[in-house]
Amino acid sequence: MFGIKSSDIGIDLGTCNTLIYIRGRGIVVNEPSVVAVERGTKKVMAVGADAKRMLYKTPENIIAIRPMRDGVIADLESTEKMIRHFISKALPRYRFIKPRMIIGIPSCITEVEKRAVEESAYKAGARDVMVIEESRAAAIGADIPIFEPAGHMICDIGGGTTEISVISLGGMVVTNAIRLGGDEFDEAIVKHVRSVHNLIIGDHMAERLKIEIGNAAPSETIEKVEIKGTDAITGLPRRLEIDSVEVRDALKDPITQIIDEIKVILGKTPPELAADIVEQGIVMTGGGSLLKGLPKLISKETGVPVILAENPLECVALGAGKYFENIRSFDSTHTIYDNLNG
């Protein structure tokens, strides 16, 4: 009885944000993957958006932690507490009816890292846990018909990883994930501002620059933003105006790495599926794909059309939650096909 009434939950356990999808309700949680705990006792003081506001601003007795790093669990105990908090927020009565969870993970993680994800979910109160590759989940969430006999290419740029895959008949034909994403974009901006201007800025300021004037390809207008930080020489606070051209230069290296990896995957794709990709294009998902001009630059460098998914930030959580519905449909389709063919 409890199994029948339990909810299916799709989770995008991201480096920057955690999203939770519940069948029939859609995305119910979308919050930063941050936990604030009391030093010594490890009592949870805040989770999500409230905890993110405390990052780098807490007194000595409180620590604000990002328990996920490069798409994997860096702090098992904090991750468990974070998942438990988000699930209780999404399903207040989940302690009586335990949910079935499916979690999107990068394909590059090790078996040990995969078990850590499963363990944290079980400890957080899951009845059953299943993991799915992020790019497969993102493709389902972007409404790509991956169970058809055709090649579909997906590029999911998250906070800690970028996963590029070619999918056909529901399976991963070619796939690879690199530990590079939105966080590396921020770090590149921090390093550039310090090396060029001798100004030390934090990750939050770098993220603001990336969102407001960050770009991958030249645009008609040059945007400018004033930033604040600490002078690396004098140690005093200082203001600085920076423009979009300079931010584009700062982001050049991580963007080039992503484009090079896309080219490698295209080179490994069988010719029949490559023909499908040239016709249908590369679908981009994840927060990193929202960087202005990135789809245009990738299309120019690869010669393949690039489409930005409708809700790129939500695709992995949506796809994870909808996976069970899709796999049932896929199984029934194959049963009919097998019967027709003896």
Backbone torsions as a table, in degrees:
resi	resn	phi	psi	omega
1	MET	NA	-44.3	-179.8
2	PHE	-64.9	-35.2	179.2
3	GLY	-64.6	-39.8	-179.2
4	ILE	-66.3	-38.9	-175.1
5	LYS	-86.1	-8.6	-176.3
6	SER	-70.4	154.8	-178.0
7	SER	-92.7	147.2	170.6
8	ASP	-92.3	124.9	-176.5
9	ILE	-121.6	128.8	173.9
10	GLY	-101.7	130.8	-176.6
11	ILE	-124.9	129.5	168.7
12	ASP	-102.2	97.2	-177.3
13	LEU	-86.8	78.8	-171.7
14	GLY	-88.2	161.6	178.1
15	THR	-63.4	-40.2	-177.7
16	CYS	-97.5	-43.3	-177.4
17	ASN	-134.8	149.5	174.1
18	THR	-112.4	127.5	178.2
19	LEU	-119.6	142.4	179.4
20	ILE	-127.2	129.3	178.1
21	TYR	-113.2	133.8	175.5
22	ILE	-119.6	129.7	-178.2
23	ARG	-56.2	127.8	-179.7
24	GLY	91.5	-14.3	-178.2
25	ARG	-122.3	-16.3	-179.8
26	GLY	81.9	-155.4	179.5
27	ILE	-74.5	118.9	-177.6
28	VAL	-110.1	-17.5	178.0
29	VAL	-136.7	132.2	173.9
30	ASN	-147.6	91.2	-174.3
31	GLU	-137.6	156.9	177.8
32	PRO	-60.0	144.2	178.0
33	SER	-83.3	73.1	-177.6
34	VAL	-136.9	139.5	177.4
35	VAL	-128.9	131.5	175.1
36	ALA	-106.2	123.4	-178.4
37	VAL	-125.9	156.4	177.4
38	GLU	-79.3	131.0	-178.9
39	ARG	-63.4	136.4	179.2
40	GLY	93.8	-63.6	-177.5
41	THR	-82.3	-22.7	-176.2
42	LYS	59.8	25.6	175.2
43	LYS	-69.7	133.3	-178.6
44	VAL	-71.9	124.2	179.1
45	MET	-98.6	-34.6	179.5
46	ALA	-162.4	154.8	179.1
47	VAL	-137.8	146.4	174.5
48	GLY	78.6	-134.5	-175.7
49	ALA	-60.8	-40.0	179.0
50	ASP	-63.3	-39.6	179.9
51	ALA	-71.8	-35.4	-179.3
52	LYS	-62.6	-35.8	179.2
53	ARG	-64.3	-18.9	-179.2
54	MET	-89.8	-12.9	-176.6
55	LEU	-54.4	127.9	177.8
56	TYR	64.5	10.4	-178.2
57	LYS	-128.5	12.9	-174.3
58	THR	-87.2	151.9	171.7
59	PRO	-69.5	175.4	-173.5
60	GLU	-63.4	-26.3	-175.2
61	ASN	-86.7	-2.4	179.6
62	ILE	-126.0	136.5	178.0
63	ILE	-119.5	128.2	173.8
64	ALA	-99.0	121.9	-172.8
65	ILE	-119.6	140.9	166.6
66	ARG	-100.9	99.9	-172.3
67	PRO	-72.5	-10.3	177.4
68	MET	-107.1	138.9	177.1
69	ARG	-141.9	129.5	-179.4
70	ASP	53.0	38.2	175.8
71	GLY	79.6	2.4	179.8
72	VAL	-127.8	166.8	-177.2
73	ILE	-76.9	123.6	177.0
74	ALA	-99.7	-25.6	-179.5
75	ASP	-136.7	101.0	-173.2
76	LEU	-62.1	-46.2	-176.2
77	GLU	-63.9	-43.7	-179.9
78	SER	-68.1	-35.6	178.2
79	THR	-64.4	-43.3	178.5
80	GLU	-59.4	-45.3	179.9
81	LYS	-64.2	-38.3	179.9
82	MET	-65.5	-47.0	179.3
83	ILE	-62.0	-44.6	-179.7
84	ARG	-58.0	-43.0	-179.3
85	HIS	-64.1	-46.3	-177.8
86	PHE	-66.5	-39.7	179.4
87	ILE	-65.9	-41.7	179.6
88	SER	-65.8	-30.1	176.9
89	LYS	-71.4	-39.4	-179.0
90	ALA	-78.8	-36.8	-179.0
91	LEU	-130.0	85.6	-176.7
92	PRO	-56.5	-24.7	-176.9
93	ARG	-105.0	19.9	-173.8
94	TYR	-67.6	-17.1	-179.9
95	ARG	-67.6	-23.4	-179.6
96	PHE	-93.2	-33.0	177.6
97	ILE	-124.6	99.3	-173.9
98	LYS	-71.1	135.6	-177.2
99	PRO	-82.4	160.2	171.2
100	ARG	-98.7	124.8	-174.4
101	MET	-112.3	139.2	170.6
102	ILE	-125.4	126.0	-170.0
103	ILE	-119.2	131.8	176.7
104	GLY	-78.6	130.1	-179.5
105	ILE	-132.8	152.3	176.1
106	PRO	-67.7	146.4	-179.6
107	SER	-71.9	-12.7	-177.0
108	CYS	-87.0	-2.4	-175.5
109	ILE	-76.9	155.1	-179.1
110	THR	-82.4	169.3	177.6
111	GLU	-61.4	-37.4	179.1
112	VAL	-64.0	-43.7	179.3
113	GLU	-66.5	-36.4	177.8
114	LYS	-64.5	-43.8	178.9
115	ARG	-64.3	-33.5	178.4
116	ALA	-63.5	-39.3	177.1
117	VAL	-63.1	-47.4	-178.9
118	GLU	-63.4	-43.1	-179.6
119	GLU	-62.5	-43.1	-179.4
120	SER	-64.4	-35.6	179.5
121	ALA	-69.6	-42.6	177.8
122	TYR	-63.2	-43.1	179.5
123	LYS	-65.4	-27.3	179.4
124	ALA	-79.9	-4.8	173.7
125	GLY	114.9	15.3	179.9
126	ALA	-74.7	143.4	173.9
127	ARG	-80.3	-38.1	-178.8
128	ASP	-145.8	144.1	-178.0
129	VAL	-130.5	135.1	175.7
130	MET	-136.0	144.3	177.0
131	VAL	-113.2	152.6	-178.8
132	ILE	-140.6	143.2	178.3
133	GLU	-60.8	138.9	-175.9
134	GLU	-59.1	-40.7	-177.5
135	SER	-68.0	-35.5	177.1
136	ARG	-66.0	-44.5	177.7
137	ALA	-62.9	-42.9	-179.5
138	ALA	-62.6	-38.1	179.3
139	ALA	-64.0	-43.1	177.5
140	ILE	-64.0	-43.7	-179.8
141	GLY	-64.6	-26.9	178.7
142	ALA	-89.0	8.0	178.7
143	ASP	62.6	34.3	174.0
144	ILE	-84.2	130.5	-178.1
145	PRO	-76.7	72.0	-172.3
146	ILE	-69.5	-15.3	-178.3
147	PHE	-88.1	1.2	176.1
148	GLU	-82.4	157.1	177.6
149	PRO	-79.4	67.3	-179.9
150	ALA	-151.0	155.2	-178.9
151	GLY	-86.6	132.2	177.5
152	HIS	-130.3	131.5	-179.9
153	MET	-109.5	133.1	-179.5
154	ILE	-127.3	137.8	175.8
155	CYS	-125.2	109.5	-177.3
156	ASP	-107.2	112.1	-179.3
157	ILE	-105.0	104.8	-179.5
158	GLY	-97.2	-164.1	-179.8
159	GLY	-74.2	-34.0	-176.0
160	GLY	-118.1	-19.1	-178.2
161	THR	-139.1	156.8	170.7
162	THR	-122.2	124.5	-178.9
163	GLU	-119.2	128.2	-178.7
164	ILE	-121.8	127.3	-176.1
165	SER	-142.0	150.6	168.4
166	VAL	-111.5	124.1	-173.6
167	ILE	-120.8	138.4	174.7
168	SER	-149.3	140.0	-178.6
169	LEU	52.0	36.1	176.3
170	GLY	79.2	-4.9	-177.4
171	GLY	-108.9	157.7	179.3
172	MET	-86.9	108.8	-179.2
173	VAL	-78.2	-50.4	175.6
174	VAL	-136.5	134.7	178.8
175	THR	-154.4	150.5	171.8
176	ASN	-158.9	148.9	177.0
177	ALA	-128.4	138.4	176.5
178	ILE	-117.4	146.0	-177.2
179	ARG	-83.6	71.1	-178.8
180	LEU	-152.1	130.1	-179.0
181	GLY	-162.4	-148.8	-177.1
182	GLY	-57.8	-35.2	178.8
183	ASP	-62.3	-39.2	179.2
184	GLU	-69.5	-31.2	173.5
185	PHE	-60.2	-46.1	179.8
186	ASP	-62.6	-44.6	-179.2
187	GLU	-62.8	-37.7	178.9
188	ALA	-62.8	-38.6	178.7
189	ILE	-68.2	-43.5	178.7
190	VAL	-58.1	-47.4	-178.8
191	LYS	-64.3	-40.6	-178.8
192	HIS	-64.1	-47.1	-178.0
193	VAL	-62.7	-37.5	179.8
194	ARG	-71.5	-44.8	-175.9
195	SER	-71.5	-34.6	-177.3
196	VAL	-88.4	-38.4	-172.7
197	HIS	-115.5	0.5	-177.2
198	ASN	55.0	36.7	179.4
199	LEU	-119.7	128.5	179.6
200	ILE	-96.3	118.9	176.4
201	ILE	-119.9	159.7	-179.9
202	GLY	-90.6	172.5	-179.7
203	ASP	-61.8	-35.0	-178.6
204	HIS	-64.3	-42.7	178.9
205	MET	-66.7	-39.1	178.5
206	ALA	-64.6	-40.3	178.5
207	GLU	-63.6	-40.0	177.8
208	ARG	-61.2	-43.8	177.8
209	LEU	-60.5	-44.1	-179.0
210	LYS	-60.5	-44.8	-176.9
211	ILE	-72.2	-43.1	-173.1
212	GLU	-78.6	-45.5	-176.3
213	ILE	-130.9	7.1	177.8
214	GLY	-64.2	142.9	-178.6
215	ASN	-158.6	153.2	-179.5
216	ALA	-106.9	-21.1	-178.3
217	ALA	-130.3	149.1	-179.6
218	PRO	-57.2	142.8	177.9
219	SER	-123.1	169.3	-176.5
220	GLU	-68.9	-33.1	-178.1
221	THR	-110.3	147.1	175.9
222	ILE	-103.1	118.5	-178.8
223	GLU	-95.7	151.3	179.7
224	LYS	-131.6	147.4	178.6
225	VAL	-139.8	140.8	175.1
226	GLU	-89.7	130.8	178.7
227	ILE	-120.5	161.3	-179.7
228	LYS	-128.1	144.6	179.0
229	GLY	-165.9	-161.5	-179.1
230	THR	-111.0	129.9	177.7
231	ASP	-65.6	125.2	-176.6
232	ALA	-67.2	-20.4	-177.8
233	ILE	-94.8	-49.9	-176.1
234	THR	-89.4	-22.1	-177.2
235	GLY	79.2	7.8	-178.4
236	LEU	-98.9	154.4	177.5
237	PRO	-62.9	145.7	-179.5
238	ARG	-150.9	149.2	175.9
239	ARG	-101.9	154.8	178.8
240	LEU	-154.3	139.3	174.5
241	GLU	-98.9	130.7	-178.2
242	ILE	-129.1	146.2	-177.1
243	ASP	-111.9	170.9	-174.7
244	SER	-66.8	-28.0	178.1
245	VAL	-64.5	-42.8	-179.5
246	GLU	-67.7	-38.7	177.9
247	VAL	-65.0	-38.6	177.7
248	ARG	-62.2	-40.6	177.3
249	ASP	-62.4	-39.6	-179.6
250	ALA	-64.8	-33.2	-176.1
251	LEU	-89.1	-0.8	-173.3
252	LYS	-58.7	-46.2	-175.7
253	ASP	-63.7	-53.5	-179.9
254	PRO	-62.8	-35.4	178.7
255	ILE	-66.0	-41.5	178.4
256	THR	-60.8	-39.5	178.4
257	GLN	-61.7	-41.2	179.1
258	ILE	-65.8	-45.1	179.6
259	ILE	-62.8	-41.2	177.9
260	ASP	-60.6	-39.5	-179.6
261	GLU	-68.9	-37.2	176.3
262	ILE	-61.3	-42.0	179.2
263	LYS	-63.6	-39.0	178.8
264	VAL	-62.4	-45.7	-179.9
265	ILE	-64.5	-41.1	176.9
266	LEU	-60.9	-38.7	179.7
267	GLY	-67.1	-26.1	-179.6
268	LYS	-91.5	-5.6	-176.2
269	THR	-78.2	131.9	177.0
270	PRO	-56.1	144.8	-174.8
271	PRO	-53.4	-40.7	-178.5
272	GLU	-62.8	-39.8	179.9
273	LEU	-76.7	-33.5	177.2
274	ALA	-60.8	-36.8	178.3
275	ALA	-62.9	-39.5	177.7
276	ASP	-63.8	-40.8	-177.3
277	ILE	-66.7	-40.6	178.5
278	VAL	-60.6	-35.5	-178.6
279	GLU	-78.7	-42.4	-172.9
280	GLN	-95.3	-22.9	177.4
281	GLY	92.2	173.2	176.6
282	ILE	-96.9	129.3	178.3
283	VAL	-96.8	130.4	-178.9
284	MET	-108.2	135.0	178.0
285	THR	-134.8	175.4	179.4
286	GLY	89.5	156.5	-177.5
287	GLY	-60.4	-34.4	-179.2
288	GLY	-65.0	-24.7	-179.3
289	SER	-71.7	-11.8	179.8
290	LEU	-80.5	-5.7	177.6
291	LEU	-59.6	126.3	-175.0
292	LYS	-56.5	132.0	175.9
293	GLY	82.5	-4.9	-176.9
294	LEU	-67.4	-48.0	177.0
295	PRO	-57.4	-40.0	-179.8
296	LYS	-63.5	-42.1	-179.5
297	LEU	-66.9	-43.0	-179.8
298	ILE	-63.0	-41.6	178.3
299	SER	-61.9	-42.5	179.7
300	LYS	-64.1	-41.5	-176.2
301	GLU	-75.5	-28.9	-176.0
302	THR	-103.4	-19.9	-175.9
303	GLY	75.6	15.1	-179.4
304	VAL	-116.6	138.7	176.9
305	PRO	-59.2	144.9	179.4
306	VAL	-126.2	129.2	-178.8
307	ILE	-117.5	131.0	175.4
308	LEU	-87.1	126.3	-179.9
309	ALA	-59.4	157.0	-175.8
310	GLU	-63.7	-44.9	177.3
311	ASN	-125.3	73.7	-171.2
312	PRO	-58.6	-33.8	-178.9
313	LEU	-70.6	-25.4	-172.6
314	GLU	-100.3	-7.1	-169.2
315	CYS	-59.1	-43.2	-177.0
316	VAL	-65.1	-45.5	179.4
317	ALA	-64.8	-44.0	178.6
318	LEU	-60.5	-47.0	-178.0
319	GLY	-66.3	-38.7	177.6
320	ALA	-62.4	-44.7	-179.5
321	GLY	-67.1	-32.0	-177.7
322	LYS	-90.7	-1.2	-173.8
323	TYR	-60.0	-42.6	-177.5
324	PHE	-62.4	-40.1	178.2
325	GLU	-63.9	-43.3	-178.5
326	ASN	-66.7	-41.2	-177.0
327	ILE	-69.5	-33.3	176.1
328	ARG	-65.7	-42.1	178.0
329	SER	-63.6	-41.4	179.5
330	PHE	-63.5	-43.8	-179.7
331	ASP	-63.4	-43.3	-178.5
332	SER	-67.3	-37.5	177.7
333	THR	-61.9	-43.6	-179.3
334	HIS	-68.8	-32.8	178.0
335	THR	-64.0	-44.2	178.2
336	ILE	-62.6	-45.4	-178.5
337	TYR	-61.0	-45.5	-178.6
338	ASP	-63.5	-39.6	179.7
339	ASN	-65.0	-41.6	180.0
340	LEU	-64.2	-30.4	-175.7
341	ASN	-102.2	17.2	174.6
342	GLY	78.9	NA	NA
